[in-house]
């Protein structure tokens, strides 16, 4: 009997999938060509800035002694995840801004859905790892080198990647079994869960709740944990000298700005039931393009060690070129 039920479900699902839309149309930001050209120039500048800024951080860290410090070890991987994350969305967005018809195949849509949530999940967990590193450094300074060993740092990165994969695979599996046999216009500039679920031709109430549990609650719990860690840090540094307090606040304030810039719009989109607003596209820009672009600035402008590392690396490069010329 159970085999017959399973087989009937499989047949039903196969029939639904055969009626699926094989092509989606992305509505993007605007139908006005002048606005789209302006957006293309703006996003091209942002994408170049993202690559230059994050590559600069990665090279400056890996080519100096900073790579041996846990905070910069995590920052190096955060920059890498920023590059990967924004590259799942921005190139396609820029191509579509100049295209007459903004289309994406079903398979490519599912791939984009998986990769955006994979690298986005990794970024969320790396930010948590960085907050844990700062908590240990400030609240347990005597045990810092023992707790944050290189083995522990590598384990945290592996856990971040595993967590990102589990989160992304869950979103992917929730979406791939949904039949899309109705309208094929996605009111967004990339394939995301909620805009896709709006096109479903079946009851998606339960799937919507699972999406909230998977994306919304993970983001909310992580955000609360991050805020609590910084509350503990602020409580601890009360007893510090003015100089040590200032240095700790400068480091933590950079982390807090990045966390708010990434989590606030993500929570706005994923913590609610399955529904979409026109503002979602603007809020999505914050964690897909704006946050990856500003992260290098936020982490370097108020960080003396990063500035010194950059000067050391690039001054050495200039001296080497001069020596080669002469």
PEJOQUI-V621516 format. One record per run of one state. SS is the DSSP state (H for helix, E for strand, C for the rest). FROM is the first residue (numbers start at 1). TO is the last residue. If there is no record, write none. Layout:
SS_FROM_TO ; SS_FROM_TO
//
This chain:
C_1_1 ; H_2_18 ; C_19_22 ; E_23_26 ; C_27_32 ; H_33_62 ; C_63_64 ; H_65_68 ; C_69_69 ; H_70_87 ; C_88_89 ; H_90_98 ; C_99_102 ; E_103_105 ; H_106_139 ; C_140_140 ; H_141_147 ; C_148_149 ; H_150_176 ; C_177_184 ; E_185_186 ; C_187_192 ; H_193_197 ; C_198_204 ; H_205_239 ; C_240_241 ; H_242_270 ; C_271_279 ; H_280_301 ; C_302_303 ; H_304_325 ; C_326_326
//
